[in-house]
């Protein structure tokens, strides 16, 4: 027998809206309440299929940045199919690939893609509070875990509205928003200062390397050792070094042979060997492609063309085909350390840019790499240059590492949001009227609901 439809009383609706204690993810202040997102927002259903208004604006998913809010819009005049209508002050939420975290409060009227949900806050919730809630790791993970579709995962309206939501009183919501915005403003200011410092580091590094390979850095050393710039000569790299393309094989996570160094394993001049995969290789090929201390590998294709790394560890490894290995023919004429330092200089990069220009996919082959010109002083002066650069750049690198450790702004923002939605930003007034009364008032005003 089918259950007879009936109206729920406001008290019954309130009870239905509360999240059972066993399903609450974490503890919140006593005057907060655990409810569902459906108690905080509605999904607007208005559609439009005529776009004659030249002033009408359109927002697609491409106009909302990942974690960056609305970054643009287009004219709606070119549209042909049905679109969602939105109004100023509503929240746009991208339901396609929710891990991209695309949402924002919109500042004008218009239409948007049907892959964007138009959200309207209820009287229980402030718009900015709801928008920050959509930024939390908990909501993003929930949306991802409840998406359907392999290639084009989407979270449904029903699943999104079922998200367990911590709801504070309205006054506390506003205080939370104010505190978040104040802290985020400080983080943004810090990010600008950090970026300025990092840019300054790169400029100083470029200037130091220019002095090194123009002879200025060791001018005093030459005076003390009775030499001059006449001892310097411009040489072609191929006269002093051998080059070889890397080995072609598929990388494997299982230990089936030596480590298999690829372009992607070199990040910011560092290789984390414990994360480098392996590859099978014959004994003969192993001898051809084995990496030794002092070998230099250079990326030969793609966006990283020209980037280099010098082997400094005694590791059992070979190198992959998108790398070119450089090894010195005569260590009494040129040192690997000197050459590697040169490969960081603007003098080198200017040549790489010229050699790889004019083609669709940037790249240099072994012959082009061997044609690189480099200034070459005596081996004694090379060693002095390396020693000075090691000292000077090490101090700069230490400063840069400190700056980069403080540059984890996104994680700090997430930490602030996590504290905010746990009531741990120090803004909550425990004597304030409970948010439960907000829900009760909403259901009292709405009256019964047919189920």
N, C-alpha and C positions, 0 to 999 in steps of 0.2 A: 504494500500500500504506500502510495506517495505521501511524503510528509507535507502537511498543509502549510502554505506560506503564512508568515505572521510578521507583525511589526515588533522589532526589538525596542525595549525601553532605553532611554539614555544611559541608565546604569548598566544595562546588559551590553550596550555598544561600547561603553568604557571598558568593561571587563574583557570584551573581545579584542579591543585595541591594545591591551597591555601584553607585553612579551612575558611568557611564563618564566619564573625565576631560573629554572633549569636551562633555559635557552639564552640567558643574558651573558654576553661575552666577558664583561668585567663589571666591577662595582663602580657606581657613580654616587654623587652626594644624595642624601636622603630626600631633598626636595626636588630632585630630578625624577624622571620617569622613563622606563624602557617601553617604547612603543614601536610601531612600524612606520616606515617612511610614508605610507599612505595617510598617516595622521598629520603629516607635515606638508605634503604637496599633492596637487592634482595634476593629471596629465591632460592638457588641453587638446581638443579634438577638431578644432575648426580647420577646414580645408579650403583651398582656392585652386581653380583650374583656368582662370582667365587672367592674363597678365598685360593688360593694355596700358596701365599706368606707367609712364616713363620714369617716374620717381620711385617706383616700388623697388625695394632692395631685396636681394636674395643671399642667403647664407647656406653654403654647402659644407660638408665635413672638411673640405680643403681650406675653408676660411676660419677654422678653429684649430689653434695650435695644440700640440700635445702638452698638457699642463701649462699652457701659455694663454688660454682664453681666446677671444675673438681677435683675429689678426687681419681681417679684411671682409669684403663683401663684393657682390656683383649686381648688375642690373638684372631685374627679373624678366625683361622683355623677350629674352630668347627662350624662355621656358615653355614646355609643351604639356607636361604631365602634371598630375595633381600634387600640390605641395601643402605643407603645414603652415598655418598662419601664426605669427607671434606678435606680441606687443611689447613696447618698452617696459623694462622692469622684470620681464619673465626670464626664466633660466632655460637656456638651450643645452641639451645633453645628448652627446653622440652615443647611440646604442650599438653601433657597429664597431667591433674590435674595442670593447670598453677598456682594455689595458692601455689604450692610448690616452685615456683620461682627458677627453675633449668636452669642455663645458664652460659656460660663462653666463653672466647676467647681461642681457642685451640692452643697448641704450637707444634703440629706435624701433619702429614698426617695420614689418616685412614678412617674407615667406622663407621657408627653409626646406631642406631635403627631408624626405620621409624617414631617413635614417637618423634624424634628429628628433628627440622628444622635446616638446614644449611644456615646461613645468611652471606651475603657478603655486606659490606658497599659500597655505591656509592661514587662518587667524592665529594658529598656534606657533607660527614660525616666521622669523625674519629672513628676508631674501638672502642677505649676505651670509647669514649663519648656515642656511641650506646649501649655498654655493661652496662654502668651505667644507661642509660635510662631504660633498661629492669628491673632494680632494683627498680624503683620508685613505690610508692603505686598506683599512677594513672594508670600506665600500667598494673600492676598486677590485680587491680580491674577491669579494662577494659577487660582484657583477661578472667578473671573468669566470668564476667557478659555476655560475648559473647561466652561462651563455649557451646557445645552441648553434650548431654549424661548425664544420671543420675549417674550411677555407675562409668563410666569411662569418665568423662568430658574432651573434647579436644577443644582447640581453633583452628579454621581453619587458613590456611595461609592468605586467603582473609580478614578475620576479623582482624587478627593481623596487617596486612599492612594498614588497615584503621584507625589505632589509631592516633588521633590528636597529632601531635608532635611539640614541640617548637624547632626551629632550629636557632642557632646563627651562626655568621660568623666562618669560620674555625679557625682563630687565637683565637677567644674567646672560641671555643670548647676545644682547647689545654690548654688554661689558666684554664678553668673549671676543666679539667681532672687533671692538676697539683695541683690545690687547693684541690680538693677532696682527691687525694692521700696523700697530705701533712697532711690534717686534719684526715684522716682515720689512718695514721701512728701514729699520736699522740693518737688517741682513742685506738688503739691496744696496745700501750705502757702503757696507763692508765689502760687498762683491765688486763694486766699482773701484774701491781703493786697492783691493787685492789684484784686480786685473791690471790696474795702472802699474802696480809694483812688478807684476810679471812681465808686462810690456817693457818696463824699464830694464829688467834683468836681461831680456833678449837683446835690447839695444846695446847694453854694456858688453854682453858676450860678443856680439858682432864687432864692436869697436876693438875689443881686446884681440880677437882673432885677426882683424885687419892689421893691427900693429905687429902681430906675430909674423904674418906672411909678407909684410912689406919691409921687414928688417928693423922697424922702429923699436920693437920690444927688447931686442938684444943689442941695441946700439952701444950701451955702456959696456956690455960684455965684450964686444969686438974691440972697443978702445982699450980695455984692460988686457986683452989677449993679442994685441997687435995685428988685428985684421980689419978689413973693410968690406964694403958691399961688392967689391970685385970678386969676392969668393962665392957670391951667389950666382946661379945661372937658372934660366928657364928651361925646363926639360919636359919631354913627353912621357906620360905615365907608363906607356907600353914599353919604353926602353928599360925601365927599372922594375917592372912587375909583370907577373903572369896572370892571366884571367881564365876562368872556366865557368861554364854554365852548370847549374845544379842538376841533381838527379831527379828523374821522373818516376814517381811511385805514389800510391795512395797511403795517406797517413793512417795509422791505427793506434787505438788507445792501449791495446795489449802490448806487452813487452816482447815483440817479435824480432827485434834487432836494435840498431843504434837509435838514438834520438834523431828526429827528422825536422830540422830547423826550417821554418817557413817565414814569409814576410810578416804574417800576422802574429808571429811569436815575438817580434821585436817591437816593443812599445816604449816610446820616450827614451830610446837608447839603452833599454834594459831587456834582458831575456830571463824569464822565470823558468829555468830549466825543468823544474818539477812538473810544469804544465805542458811542456813540449811533448807531442806524441812520438810514436816510433814508426819504423818502416822495415820491411824485409829487404835484404840486399845481399848480393853474392859477395864472396871474399874479394874477388878481383875489383868489382865496382866499389866496394868499401874503401879499398886503398886509394882509388881515384877521387872519391868524394869526401873522405874523412876531413874533419875540421881540426886544425891544430892551433895552439896558442899563437897569437900574432896574425892569424888569417883575418881578412876583412871581407865581409859579405855586403853586397850592394843590391838593393831592390831595382829590378830592371823594367818594371811595368806598372801601370796604374797610378793612382794618386800618390803613392809613396815612392815613385821613381827617384832614385838618387840617394835615398836614405841608407845609412850604413851602420854596421855594427862590427866591432873588433872582438874576436874570441879572446877572452881573458881567463877562462876556466878550462881545466884539463877534463873535458867531458867527452864521452863516447858519442859522437854525433856526426851526421852528414847533412848536406844542405839541399833544399828543394830547387826545382827547376826555374822558379821565378826570381832566384837570387844568382848573382855572379860573384864568384870568389876571387879575391885578389890576394896573391902572396908575393912577397918581395924576392927578387932574384938574388940580390947581394945586400945582405944586412950591413955590410961595412960602408955602403954608399947611402942608404936610406933606411930609416927605422920605421917599423910598422906604426909605432905610436905617433911619430911625426906625420905620416901619411894620413892616419885616422883623424888627427886634429885638423889637417888641411881639409878633409872631407866634411868638416862642419862649417867651413868658412864661406863667406859670401862670394869669394873669388871662384870657388868650386861650384857653388849653386848657380851662379850666373852662366857658367858653361853648360851645366846640366839643363838649365831652362832652354838655352839656345839649341842644344843637341836634340832635345825631345820635342821641340815646337814644330808646328806644321803638320802634325798627325793627329788623327781622331783619338787614339788611345795613347796617352803619354808613355814614353818608354825609351830606353837606351840599350843598345846591344853591346857586346864585348868590344867590338872594334871602336865604337864611339867612346866607350869608357877609356880605352887605351889611348885615345887621342887627347885626353884631358891634359892641359898644361899646368905645371905647378912650379913655384919658385923653390929652388933647392940650394940651401947653404951646406957647409961642411957637416959631417956627421957629428962633430963636437958641438957645433952651434945648434944643430937639430935637437940634440939631447938637452941643451940649455933651454931652448924654446919649450920643449915638452915639460921640463921641470917647472919653469915659471908658470906655464898655462895650468899645470896640475894644481899648483898652489893657489893661483888667483881664481880659477874656475871652481875649485872645490869649495871655496868660501861662498861664491855666488850660488853654487848648487845647493849648499846647506841652507842658505837664505830662501832659495826658491822652494825647497822641500817644506820648510816651515810655512811658507805662504800657501802652498798647495794643500797642506794638511788643514789649514784654516779655510780653505776654499770649498769645503763640502757643504755649500749653502743649501742645496736641495734636501740633503739629509736633515739639516737643522730645521728646515721648514716643516718637514714631515714630523719631526720630533715635537715641534710646537703644536701642530695640529693634533697629535696623539694626546698631548697633555690637555689641550683645550677641550676635547670631547670626552675626557675623563673627569673634568672639573678640577684640574690640578694646576691651573694658571694663577691661582690665588685671587680670583675675582668673585667666587661664589659667596653669597650671603645666606647662611643656613637658616636664618629667620624669615627669609622671603617665602611668600606663598608658594606651595608646591605646584609644579607643572601639571600635576594630575588634575588640578582644578581647571587648567586651560582646556584639557581634553573634555572634561565634564561639561564645561560651558559651551564648547563647540557642539557637543551632542545634544545638549539641552536646546540650543537654538535651532539645530537642524531637525529636531523631533525624531520620531521613530524611523527606522529603515526597514524596508521589506526584504526578507531573505527567503 
